[in-house]
């Protein structure tokens, strides 16, 4: 995938999450070695390279977790609306003529 397109998609993810600051999100994160965590929390802050969620823990406690926008792009972190269960970002994979696969957000217009 072209570097410019990746930057554009990361910027789209960042702007969408910035507009959802202080809202509830459901997170499914692949932490490697078959460890997948699922939690629900409030999007507290967005930064240039990462975003911070305050997740709910047992006994009314909360913890802060940070994730990178690139992890959303690669599918390592999936974000959902907690009420509807719908994913916030649907990544589509397309095979190019040269056999290289590219990833983009569903519904985006290609500007080639």
Backbone bond lengths (Angstrom), bond angles and torsions (degrees), N, CA, C in turn:
res aa  C-N    CA-C-N  psi(-1)  N-CA   C-N-CA  omega(-1)  CA-C   N-CA-C  phi
1 X - - - 1.454 - - 1.523 108.31 -
2 X 1.289 114.54 144.73 1.450 120.06 -179.83 1.523 110.23 -68.05
3 X 1.311 114.93 141.71 1.461 120.66 -178.34 1.528 111.46 -61.37
4 X 1.328 116.92 -39.89 1.471 120.21 -179.97 1.523 111.64 -62.18
5 X 1.333 116.42 -39.28 1.460 119.98 179.96 1.528 110.84 -68.59
6 X 1.353 116.87 -38.37 1.458 120.43 177.16 1.518 110.78 -61.62
7 X 1.329 116.65 -43.83 1.465 121.02 179.58 1.525 109.59 -62.74
8 X 1.323 116.70 -40.92 1.464 121.41 179.13 1.533 110.73 -61.93
9 X 1.324 116.87 -42.97 1.468 120.64 -179.43 1.524 110.29 -67.68
10 X 1.325 117.97 -41.93 1.467 121.11 177.86 1.520 110.03 -62.29
11 X 1.323 117.20 -39.95 1.468 120.78 177.09 1.524 110.97 -63.18
12 X 1.332 116.87 -39.23 1.472 120.81 177.54 1.530 111.00 -64.07
13 X 1.323 116.18 -41.98 1.470 120.45 178.16 1.520 109.33 -62.96
14 X 1.338 117.28 -45.70 1.465 121.86 -179.51 1.527 111.20 -61.11
15 X 1.324 117.62 -45.22 1.467 119.64 -178.07 1.533 111.53 -68.07
16 X 1.330 116.98 -36.68 1.471 119.57 177.17 1.527 110.67 -64.49
17 X 1.329 116.93 -43.53 1.464 119.86 179.81 1.529 111.42 -70.08
18 X 1.321 117.53 -34.48 1.465 120.11 177.01 1.522 110.03 -61.63
19 X 1.328 116.54 -37.59 1.471 119.48 178.73 1.527 111.94 -71.37
20 X 1.325 116.98 -15.56 1.471 121.12 -179.95 1.532 113.00 -104.23
21 X 1.321 117.98 17.39 1.462 121.09 178.72 1.529 109.82 -58.78
22 X 1.320 116.37 140.42 1.471 125.27 -177.86 1.526 113.14 67.08
23 X 1.319 116.97 25.75 1.468 120.82 173.29 1.523 109.01 -116.08
24 X 1.320 115.89 160.09 1.462 122.00 -178.95 1.522 110.11 -82.01
25 X 1.335 115.68 140.48 1.451 122.98 177.36 1.521 109.48 -137.19
26 X 1.303 115.47 152.99 1.455 121.78 173.19 1.524 106.83 -107.92
27 X 1.333 117.17 133.82 1.463 122.38 -175.12 1.521 109.75 -120.22
28 X 1.324 114.86 137.25 1.460 121.87 171.78 1.521 105.58 -126.81
29 X 1.334 116.88 111.59 1.461 121.61 -173.87 1.522 110.73 -119.81
30 X 1.313 115.39 131.71 1.462 122.13 175.75 1.523 107.51 -89.09
31 X 1.316 115.75 111.24 1.462 120.79 -175.80 1.535 112.35 -95.70
32 X 1.321 117.14 6.81 1.464 120.63 179.84 1.512 112.18 88.95
33 X 1.334 115.61 162.01 1.468 122.52 179.68 1.520 112.27 50.26
34 X 1.308 116.21 45.12 1.468 123.64 176.97 1.526 113.15 62.12
35 X 1.313 117.48 21.81 1.458 120.68 178.46 1.523 109.13 -103.50
36 X 1.312 116.19 111.89 1.454 122.19 178.80 1.521 107.70 -119.16
37 X 1.332 115.43 126.98 1.457 118.81 178.73 1.525 109.09 -110.18
38 X 1.313 114.95 142.82 1.453 121.74 175.49 1.515 107.60 -126.62
39 X 1.330 115.96 130.92 1.451 120.20 179.99 1.529 108.98 -152.78
40 X 1.311 114.40 168.34 1.457 120.82 178.66 1.515 107.79 -127.58
41 X 1.325 115.75 141.86 1.456 119.11 -178.94 1.507 112.06 -165.40
42 X 1.318 114.70 -173.19 1.455 122.42 -178.04 1.522 109.12 -108.08
43 X 1.322 116.16 131.23 1.458 121.01 176.04 1.525 107.84 -72.39
44 X 1.317 116.47 112.50 1.463 120.93 -174.07 1.523 112.77 -92.27
45 X 1.329 116.81 -47.75 1.461 120.36 -174.15 1.521 110.19 -144.79
46 X 1.327 114.85 151.71 1.456 120.76 169.78 1.524 108.10 -122.67
47 X 1.307 115.14 138.64 1.454 122.77 179.90 1.525 107.97 -124.61
48 X 1.328 119.12 172.55 1.459 120.07 -177.54 1.529 115.32 -56.59
49 X 1.318 118.40 -34.36 1.463 120.02 -176.49 1.523 113.84 -117.53
50 X 1.327 118.39 -11.63 1.460 120.03 -176.87 1.517 111.37 -150.40
51 X 1.342 114.44 167.03 1.460 120.25 176.36 1.518 108.47 -130.83
52 X 1.334 115.81 154.54 1.466 121.80 -173.97 1.520 109.68 -118.57
53 X 1.329 114.68 129.22 1.462 122.49 175.93 1.512 109.36 -111.97
54 X 1.310 116.61 139.76 1.459 121.66 171.24 1.523 105.37 -100.40
55 X 1.336 115.85 107.16 1.458 120.93 -173.17 1.530 110.96 -97.24
56 X 1.311 114.34 152.09 1.461 121.39 -179.94 1.530 110.25 -81.31
57 X 1.295 115.84 136.63 1.460 122.83 176.55 1.523 108.62 -120.72
58 X 1.320 115.53 -179.75 1.469 120.28 179.56 1.524 110.93 -68.33
59 X 1.304 114.89 155.13 1.471 123.37 176.01 1.527 113.32 59.85
60 X 1.311 117.02 33.55 1.452 120.97 175.40 1.513 115.80 75.00
61 X 1.303 117.42 8.98 1.464 120.49 179.68 1.518 110.53 -87.50
62 X 1.314 115.62 157.15 1.453 121.33 176.56 1.521 109.79 -126.74
63 X 1.317 115.28 158.07 1.464 121.44 175.96 1.523 107.60 -139.30
64 X 1.310 115.56 152.92 1.468 119.59 178.76 1.518 108.90 -101.81
65 X 1.331 114.69 133.86 1.463 120.70 176.89 1.519 107.84 -128.34
66 X 1.313 115.96 142.28 1.463 119.77 178.30 1.522 109.49 -114.82
67 X 1.311 115.19 145.95 1.458 122.53 178.65 1.519 108.31 -135.66
68 X 1.312 116.42 153.69 1.458 121.32 178.85 1.520 110.09 -96.15
69 X 1.326 116.18 147.74 1.459 120.94 177.52 1.527 110.66 -62.27
70 X 1.334 116.27 -32.82 1.463 120.63 -179.70 1.536 110.07 -63.40
71 X 1.332 117.46 -32.69 1.460 120.50 177.89 1.523 111.43 -66.90
72 X 1.322 117.19 -31.11 1.467 120.92 174.42 1.524 108.63 -69.62
73 X 1.323 117.00 -41.64 1.462 122.07 179.50 1.525 111.45 -61.46
74 X 1.323 117.46 -41.91 1.464 121.28 -177.50 1.523 113.00 -82.90
75 X 1.330 117.56 -9.16 1.458 120.21 178.91 1.520 114.01 89.41
76 X 1.324 118.05 3.56 1.466 120.74 178.51 1.529 110.77 -72.09
77 X 1.325 116.47 -26.21 1.462 122.65 176.34 1.524 107.44 -124.64
78 X 1.321 115.95 126.50 1.461 121.53 178.07 1.519 108.43 -115.50
79 X 1.327 116.50 135.27 1.459 122.11 -178.82 1.524 109.51 -115.45
80 X 1.343 115.59 136.29 1.461 121.58 -177.04 1.524 110.36 -130.16
81 X 1.317 115.21 155.29 1.458 121.70 170.28 1.525 106.02 -76.34
82 X 1.336 119.00 124.04 1.471 119.66 -175.14 1.533 113.65 -67.97
83 X 1.319 117.77 -25.83 1.468 120.11 -178.62 1.521 111.97 -79.92
84 X 1.319 116.68 -49.36 1.464 120.18 -176.00 1.526 113.02 -91.65
85 X 1.337 117.12 -22.48 1.453 120.46 -176.94 1.519 113.31 80.27
86 X 1.329 117.11 2.45 1.462 121.69 -179.53 1.534 110.30 -76.26
87 X 1.337 117.13 140.33 1.473 118.90 176.81 1.525 110.89 -68.84
88 X 1.334 116.34 144.20 1.457 120.84 177.29 1.519 111.53 -75.36
89 X 1.328 116.36 -35.06 1.456 121.97 -178.63 1.519 108.56 -127.61
90 X 1.318 115.79 126.56 1.458 120.85 175.80 1.519 106.22 -109.77
91 X 1.325 115.36 116.25 1.453 119.96 -178.87 1.516 108.76 -91.08
92 X 1.312 115.75 134.70 1.451 120.08 176.55 1.513 108.42 -113.25
93 X 1.323 115.08 141.55 1.450 121.06 179.28 1.511 107.65 -109.87
94 X 1.301 115.49 133.15 1.456 119.60 -179.40 1.519 109.07 -130.28
95 X 1.331 115.51 142.83 1.455 119.28 177.96 1.520 108.79 -96.48
96 X 1.292 115.43 126.99 1.460 121.64 179.94 1.526 109.47 -82.61
97 X 1.310 116.31 170.67 1.466 122.33 -179.72 1.526 112.04 -61.52
98 X 1.335 116.65 -31.48 1.464 119.90 -178.09 1.526 112.87 -86.38
99 X 1.354 117.24 7.80 1.460 121.38 177.26 1.505 114.28 86.49
100 X 1.326 117.91 1.02 1.460 121.88 179.64 1.523 108.67 -90.20
101 X 1.319 116.26 136.62 1.453 121.15 179.74 1.516 110.12 -89.88
102 X 1.328 116.16 143.65 1.456 121.60 176.74 1.515 109.23 -124.22
103 X 1.321 116.61 155.83 1.456 121.94 -179.93 1.510 108.46 -122.22
104 X 1.325 116.15 139.66 1.456 120.60 177.69 1.508 109.36 -149.32
105 X 1.298 117.32 169.17 1.451 122.19 176.62 1.507 108.81 -81.06
106 X 1.326 117.52 137.25 1.456 122.08 179.78 1.516 110.10 -61.73
107 X 1.314 116.47 137.41 1.453 120.94 177.54 1.506 113.99 90.47
108 X 1.321 118.04 -0.49 1.460 120.34 179.24 1.512 109.15 -83.80
109 X 1.310 116.78 142.46 1.455 122.02 176.26 1.512 108.68 -85.32
110 X 1.343 115.59 132.15 1.449 119.69 176.17 1.510 109.45 -80.30
111 X 1.320 116.30 132.25 1.450 121.23 -178.67 1.520 109.28 -109.84
112 X 1.330 116.17 68.51 1.473 119.63 -178.85 1.483 110.44 -111.95
